[in-house]
Amino acid sequence: MKVLKYIALASIGLTASSCESFLKENPASIISEDQYYKTQTDAINAVNAVYFLLNSGGPSVQTPYNTLFNTGMNFAGDDEDPGPGATNPDVRSLAVLAHSSSNLRVYELWQQHYAAIKKANVALEKIPAINIDATLKARLLGETKFLRALYYFNLVRLYGDVPLITSYQKYVNAADYAIAKSPSTEVYAQIEKDLTEAAAVLPTTYSSPDVGRATSGAAKALLSKVYLTKASLPLNLTQNYADAVKKAEEVLSPADGGTGNYGYDLFDNFADVFLPATKNGKEHIFSAQFKSNAQLQGNNQNPRSILTGIPGLSGGYADMVRFYTVGNDKFFSVYKLYDPADKRKRVTFVTSFTSPTNGRKYGLPIANLAVPNDSTPFFNKTWDPNSTSVTNESAANVAIIRYAEVLLIHAEAENELNGPTAKAYKSLNRVRRRAGLPDLQTGLTKDQFREAVYLDRRLEVVFEYQRWFDLIRQKDASGKSTFVANLQKVGKTNATDKHRLYPIPQSEIDNNPKLEQNTLWK
C-alpha cells in the first residue's frame, strides 16, 4: 500500500542531494521552507510525515506502535514481562517499576509524540496556503487533526498535564521554546476539538492507494474512547459517559443498535483481526500500517515474540507473559484467565512454533507441579505466516482502534450511565459470541457487569498496547482505583499511586525552565 511510504520531513525544510563534490558549496541545492510547501504533493507529504512517527522502524529505531509502546509501557503492566532477549537496563527497570525520570524509554515516548505533534503543526499552518482542491485540502487537514489528537491522547494518559502546543514554533531564541504544562482538562478539550473537526470533513472510506488513512468513523470511534477515558479515573468526569455512549452509537451499525453507516462489523474468525492477509478489513477502524521486508516498514514486534533458536525463524524472545502465583500455581498468567472454550486464546497465544526448515515443533515447557505438562505461552498477535529469518519483519498491522473495542466502550459506558441495560448486554455479548462464549448471565448488578466488561476487554485486546491505559483508569465497586491492587496481585509489590503517571523526562526539564516534574516524582 502506497500509504505506507511516509516521508519524514524536517520541520524547517528539506535538503536536496547534490551531484557536486561534497567539498563544494552549492546553495542552489537547498530548498527553503517557503519554497517547499507549494504543491499538492508537498501537502500530501507533509501529512504523510505525521503518520510516519506512528510506525517507522529499523534496527535502532522504535516508534509508539512499532515496539516502543511494548518496551516503554506494556512491560510496566500486569500481563507482560521482558523476556531473556530484552537486555536493555531501562526496559528491565521499567518492568519492575524502578524507573526514574532519566529512563530512556520514558524520554523516547515523550520525544516521539512531540516530534509528531510538531510535524502536525507544520502541516496545519502550511497546507491552508497551498492552492489545491478544496475537498482534498479539508481532508488533509482533517487527517492531521486526527493524528495530533491521537498523539496528545497518548501523552495526557501517560504523563498527565503536558505542554499544549498547537501552532508551528519557528523561533530564534531558545527561551521562546520554554512552555509550561497545561492542565489535562485543557489538553482533552483540544483533543475533542481536533477529533470533532476531523470527523466533519474526513471521508467514510478510501480507495487504493489511500486505504489505511484516518476516516470520519475513526475520528468518532477515537472520540468515544476519549469520552470514556475522561469519565473514568483519574479525571472522573462521569458526565462524559453519556458522550461516550452517544459517540459510540454513531459508529455502531444499525444491527448493533447504532446509526453508523461505515460498514464496520466483527470478523467471524478472530484470527482475521491480526493476519496480514485480512488487514484493513471490516473490523479495522484505524491501524498503524506495516509491510514486510519493505524499506524498514515492517512490524518489528514479530521476531521479539518468537522463541530463540528455531531453525528458519528469527526469534529474539524479548517478550514474555508475566508469571505470578495463584494458589499452588507459580506459573499463572493472563493466558490462564481464558475459558477453555474461548477462541481468542489459541489465536492470541501459541505454546510452540513449527520450524519452516525441519518441520519440528519448538516450545518451552515449565516444571509446574500444579499443572502437569504446562508450557510457556507466547504472544501471537503480530505473527506473519510469511515472515522468516530472511524478512525478519511482520506485515501485521497494529490495531489502534477496532470495532470490537467500540462495542466494549459502548457496553462499559452504558452500564456506568444506566446500569446493565439490554443495550449494554447486547454490545458485550457481540464480542463474547465471536469468542465462542455464551451470553453473559442476566440479572447482574452494575458492579458485576463492570467487572465482566473489564475482564472481556483485557482478554480481547491483550498485547495491543491497551492494558496500561486500562490499569490507570479502572475502578472497583466503591469507585476507588484498582491500579495498585492489580499490579501488586501479580507480584509488583512496590507499585504505588506514583506509578499511574510517568515522570516528565529530566532532560526536558533541564532544557525547559517552565516545565515542572509531576508531583509524586519530585
N, C-alpha and C positions, 0 to 999 in steps of 0.2 A: 504494500500500500504506500503510495507516494506521500501520504500524510506523515509518515514516519521520518521523512527526510528533513527533520527540523534543522534549521541553520542557526548556529549560535552567533548572534550579532553582538559586538561590543557596544556598550550603551552610548559610547561617544563617537561611534562611527566605525568604518571598516577600512582596512589597509589592503590594497590590492597588491598582488605579487608583481615583480618587475623582472624583465628579461635582461636588464642591465647588470653589470657587475655589482655585487653587494657592497663594494667599496665606493661606488659612485652614487652620489645623491641624485634622486630623481623625484622632485616634488610633484611631478605630473602624475605619479602613480598613487598619490594619496587622495582618497575620496573623502571629502569633508562630510560632516553630518548634514549640513544644509544641502549638499549636492545629492546625498543618497536617497532621502525619503521623498521620491518624486513620482514613482510609477506604481501600477497595480502590483507588480512583482515585489517591489520594495515593501508595500503594505503587507502582503501575504507573508513575506519573510520575517517582518517584524513580529507578527503574531506567532509564526512558527517558532521563533526564538523563545517565546513564553512557554509554549508546550515543551520545548527541549529539556527544561530542567525537571520535568516530571519523571523522565525515564532514561536520560542519556547514561551511558555506561562505558566500560572499558576496564582494563586490568587494575587501574588505580583510582577509578572514579566511582563514587556512589552518589546517587540522587534519590530523592524520597521514595519513589516507587520502584527503584531498581537497587534493592538491598539495604539502603540507608535506614528505612523505617524498621527493618528487621534488626540490624546491628545496633541501631541507635534508640530503639523503642521496644520492639517485641520481647527482647531478652529481659527487659526490666519487669515484665508481667508474670503471670502465673501459668502460662501454657507452654513456654518455650525456654530453652537454655542454649548457650553457645556450646557446640559440640567440640570434640578434640581438635577439629580443624580451625576453630576460631581462637587464635592465639593472641590477638591484639589486646593489650592490657586495659585499654579504655573500654573495650567491649565487655571484657570479663568483669571489670569493676562495676559497670552499669548493671550487669546481670545480678549482682549481689547488693545492689543499691548502695554501693560505696563510692559512687561517682561524685565529682565536685564540679565547680564552675569552670575548671580548666580542662575538663574531659573533651577529647577531640570530637566525639560523636555529638555531644551537646552543642558544640560550636558549629559543626557541619550542618546539623539540622537547621539552625538559625541562619547560617550563611547562605545555604542553598535556597531557602524560601525567600529571603530578602533579595537575593540576586534575581530570582524570577519576578518578584514584585517590581524591581527596578526596570526590568525589560518591559513589563506590562505598562508601567507608567510612561515609558518612552513611546510605546505604540499608541497609547491613548492620547498623547499630545501630538504626535506627528501625523497619524492617519487622517484626522479631520481635514487637514490642509491639502491632502493628495486628491487630485482630480480623477476619480474613478466612479464606477456605477454606484448609485446611492444605496441600492439594496445590498451589494457586496460590502460597501463601507460599513453599513449598520451591522451586518453580520460579523465582520472582523472585530469591530468594537465590542459587540456582544460576547464574542468568544474570549476576548481579552478580559472583560469584566468578570466573566465566569471563572476564568483561571485565577485572576487576582483574588477573588472571593475564596476560592479553594485554598490558596496558599495562606491567606490570612486566617481561615478557619483552622487550619492545622496549627499555625503559630499561637493563636489565642488559646487553643486547648492544651498546647504543650507548655507555654510559658506564662499564661495569664495576661496581665497588662503588658502591651508591647507598643513600640513606636508605630504610629499610624501614618504612613507616607502614601499620599495619593496623587502627588504631582511629580513631574520629572525634575530631579535635582541636578542642576547644572551650575554649581557654584565654583567660585575661585578660591575662597578661603575655607580651610578645613573646619574652622569653628562653625561655619554655617550648616555643616552636616550633623552637628550635635542636636539631637531631638529627644525630648523626654518621652516617657511611656504615656500612652493614652489608656484610660480605663477600659476594661474589656467590654463593657456595655457599648462604648463608642465604636470599638472595633467591630462588634457584632452588628451595630447599626449600619456600618459601611458594607459589611458582607451582605446584609439583607438588601441594601440599595443596589449593589452591583448585580446580585442574582435576579432581583426583580426586573431591573432594566435589561439584563441579558435575556430573560425569559420572554420579554415582549418583542424581541427582534430576531431571535435565533430561529432557524428552520426546525421543523419536526424531524426531518431525516436528511441524509446526504446521499449522493450517488458517488461512485468511484471517480476520482481518487481521494475524495474527501471524507469517506466513511471513517468514523472514529473521532471526528471533531465534536465539540460541545453543541448540544441541541437545546431547544426550549424545554423539552422533557427533562434533560439532565439538570438544567437550572432549577426547575421546580422540585425535582427529587432531592437535590442537594439542599434546597431551602427547607424542605420538610425536615431534613436531618438537623439543620441549623436550629430550627424552632424546637425540636425535641431536646437538643443539647442545652439550649437556653433554659428550657423548662426544668431540666434535670439539675443535679448538683454540679458545680458549686453555686451557680447563679440562682437556681431555684425560682425562676420567674415562671411560676406554674400557669399563668395566663397564656403562655405560648403553647401549651398542649393543644388548645383549640386551633391555633395556627398550624401546628404540625399535622393535625387530622385533616384540616381543610386542604392544605397543600398536597398532602399525600393522595387525597381523593381526586385531585386534579391530574394526578399521574396514573392512578389505578384505572384499569379498563372498566367499562360498564359491567362486565361479567363479574368483576370483583368489587362492585359497589361504588366505583368511581365514575368520573366523567372524562377520563383521558382518552385521547384518540391517537395515541402514539404507536399502537400495535405491540406494546410490551406484554410479555407473558413469561411464565416459567417454562424452562425446558422440561420435557418429560423425563429425560435422563440427566441426573445430577452431574454426571461426568462431562456433559456437553458445556457446562458453565466454564470449564477450565481448559478443555482441549483446544489446541491451536486451530484444528480443522473447523471448529464451530464458533470461533470468536466473532465478536460484533454481531451476535445473533439477537433473538427477540428478548432475551433476559438482560442483555448488556445495555445499561443506560449510559454509563461513561466509564471508560477504561484507559489505563496507560497502555499504549500500543508498543508491541515488540515484534521484531523479526529475528530469525535465527541465522547466525553466521553472515550478517549483512552489515558491514561497516560499523561494528560495535553497537548494533541496535537490538541485541538480544537481551533476554532476561537472565541476568547473572545469578539469580537465586537458584536456578535449577541445579547446577553442579554442587552447590553448597548443601543441598538436602539429600545427596546421594552418598551412600557408604563408600569409603575409600577402598581401593584395591580390587575393584571388579573389572576384569578384562573387557575392554571395549567401551567402558563408561568412564567419564571423568568425574569422579566424586571427591568432594573435599570434606564431607561430614562436618560442616561448620554449624549446622542447625540440628537441634535435637529436642525431643519433648522434655519438659521438666518432670522428673520423677520426684514423688513425695510419698509419705507414709499415710495409709488409711487402714486402720485395723492392723492386721498381720501382713498386709501387702506393702512392702517397702518400695515397690516399683509402680505405684499408682500414677496415673497421668490423665490428661484430658481425653486421651484415646479410650479410656475405660469408662468415661461418662456416657458413651453412646449405648443406646439399646442395641442388643444383638441384631434386631431386625432393621435398624436404621441404615438405609442405603448410603447415607453420606459417609459412614465410617470407612467403607472399603474404597471410596473414591478419595477421601481426604488423606488417608494413610495407606502405606504398604508395609509389610513386615519382611519382604525380601525383594531382591532385584534379580532379573534374569540377564545374564551376560549375553550380549549380542555376538560375542566371539566364540564361546564354547557351549552356550545354552544352559549352563549350570545356574542354579539359584544361590544367591548370597544374602545372608541376613546376620543378625547379631542376637543370639539367644541370651536370656537372662537367667541367672541362678536364683530363681524366685520360688521359695518353698511354698508360698501361699497360692501360687498359680503355676501348676506343672506345665512344662513346655512353653513358658512365657517367652516372648521375644520383643525386641525393640521395635516400636513403630516409627516410621519415617514419614515426614510430611511429603505429600504427593501432588499438591495443587499446581505447582509450576512444572510438572512433568511434561516433557515434549517427546512423544514416541520417536521423533526423527532426530533427536539430539544424541550425539555420540561424542567420543573423545576428540573427534575431528572438529565438530562445530562448537562444542562446549557451552553453547548458549541455547536458551529456550525461546521459542516463538510464542509461548503462552502469555497472553495479556494479563495485566493485574486489574481486577475489577475495583474501581473506586466507589461506584455505587451501582447496584443492580436491582432488578425488580423484586427479588426475594427480600432484600433489605427494606424496600419501601413498604412491602406488606408487613414486615415486622415493626417498622416505625409506626405504621397505622395502628396495628394491634396494641402496641405499648401506649401510644398517646391517647387512643380511645379509652383504654382501660383507666388511665390516670384521670381522664376527664369525666367519664361517665360510669366507671366500673366495667366489669367484664360483660359488655353488651354482645348482642348477636353479631354486630359488625366486628368487634374485636376478635371474637371466636372465629369468624369466617376468615379473616386475614391470617391469623396464626395457623389455622387448620390447613390452609392452602399450602403453606410451607411444610407442615408435618406430613400431609398426604404425599407430596412429591418424594419425601424421605422414606415413604413406606410405613409410616407410623399411623396409628388410629387417631381419630379426632380427640382433642383434649377433653377430659372429663368435664361435664357441665356442672353448674352449681358452685363453681369455685368463688372464693372471696376475691376482692380486689388484690389483696396481698398475695394470695396463692397464684392468681393469674399472672401477676407481675413476675413472680419467680419462674413461672413456666416460660414466659417470654424471654427472660434473661437467659435461661438455660438453652432454649432453642436458638436464640441469637448467637450464643457462644459456639454451639455446635455447627451452626450454618456457616459462619464467617470466620472460623478459626484460620489462622495463618493468612489472613487478608488485611493485616495492618489495622485491625479494628479493636482488638481486645484492650489495649492500654487505654484508649479513649473511653471504652465502656467501664473499665475499672474506676476511672476518675468520676464518672457521673452517676453511677448506680447507687441505690439506697435500699435500706431494709424497711420493715413494716412501720417502724417508728419515724421514718424519714431521715435517719442518720446514714452517713456514708458507710459503705461496706469495703472501701478501698483497703484500709489497713488489715481488716479481718481476712479478706480474700488472699492477700499476699502472705500473711502470717500462716494461713492454713496450709500453704504449700512449702513452708519452711523458711520463708524470708522474715525471720523474727525481728529484724532491725527496721522493718517498714514502719514509717510514721506518716502523719499528715503532710510533713515537709515534702515527701516524695511525689505528692499529687501534681506538683509543678516542677518543671526542670529549672535549674538555676540559669540566670542570664549569663552567657559566656563571659568570663572575666576579661578576655581580650577586647570584647565590645565595650565593656565598662571602662577599661583603660583608655580606649580611643574616644569615648563619648562621655564627657563630664556630667551630662544631664541624665545619664542612664543609671537608674538605681537597681541594686540587687533585689530579688524577691525576698520578702520579709523573713521567711523561715530559713533562708540560706545565708543571711548576713552573719 
